[in-house]
Amino acid sequence: MIRYHAAWILPISEPPIRDGWLAVDRGRVVALGAAGRRVLSDGAQVVDLGDVAVLPGLVNAHTHLELSYLRDEVPPASQFVTWVRGVIQARRQRPDPGGREILDAVDSALNEAVACGTAIVGDISNTLVTFGPLTRSRLAAVVFYELIRFNAPDPAGVVAQACRAIEALVPTERVRASLAAHAPYSVSPLVLRAIRQAVDRDPFAPCSIHLSESAEEVEFIRSGGGPWRGLLEEIGSWDPDWVPPGGSPVQFLDDSGFLDARVLAVHGVQMTTADLDRLVARGTTLVTCPRSNGHTGAGAPPIEDFYNYGVKVAVGTDSLASSPDLNVFAEIATMRALAPTVSAGALLDSATRQGAHALGFNADYGTIEPGKLARLLVVNMPANTEDVEEYLVSGIEPNQIRWIEDV
Ligand SMILES: [Zn+2]
């Protein structure tokens, strides 16, 4: 057993502990407390970590690791559909999507995520190419096999085939696979329904969807028109039989029975307060990725509303095609700037406990509590830091971070 002492311990499940200690045995947390209270002399090896904060490994609840090869390849846009066109163009310029370049970029992205303090990722994949590399990494993960199919003559067949692909994977203790729908504007209603039915067969599987990301999405769901309709026609994916549902994207998905507590709804930039009420009623987790939203032209998410309305909020960096790095600490620093009235503690809770819960890893991750894995971060900080939570949301760089087992 090792007993670590640190200037600050952030269990997340309770307020930060100043001059705290933490006992770890065989990779799991055994006990923790404040140093003022006498700890048992139990023969534990004692390690004084000094001026650091110890906190749970972070959760990047939304990324697309297989797009890492597009880092810096897609220029920022002022309109979302313009950005999507940029992605299509960048992908066309790389004719070898199963190739070494993609896998090498996945490997360095995995290393970057770990170096930035990430313990778990919610990874969106259209090819499942990331599953193997994730099982060999130190990360825990849900790999969401994402379907994009607006015009699908055989919706049940599309989803059945995806289920077979997932079942052919060998899950590990830390890496699992599930299904995701890309978005309400890119997946047909019948495919959405089939995905939902497939997910329902596994009582623990989470599901994911991009939702209310852009103004173009809102317009398309409401009226069936606008720039998104134009793009679907242009790429040959338009379905002339499709009838616009009207209302908001959240309303559409909720009325279809898609939203519940196992769904991670990603982005929410264009959500109204009525939409947020629906998410709360369904227990859906909203994953916010504000840096990506700025890059893609989606706009700034109403983060203060997310918290004020009581939505469960998790944090994602999104892919390296729309984000400068995979640093969740940088993402919450951007949230801090956009949402000054939201407490630093709430942002840290989102980046740890909420993400772990949404991805189904809360038994082992997300907080520092007896019995949970000691997959913990040690973050260097200036001596006598008074407000440790505020410091941790101010932008932490990888060179300040170690994993406790590497100390
Ligand atoms: Zn995404």
Boltz pocket constraint, residues with backbone or C-beta under 6 A from the ligand:
constraints:
  - pocket:
      binder: B
      contacts: [[A, 62], [A, 63], [A, 64], [A, 124], [A, 210], [A, 266], [A, 318], [A, 319]]
      max_distance: 6.0
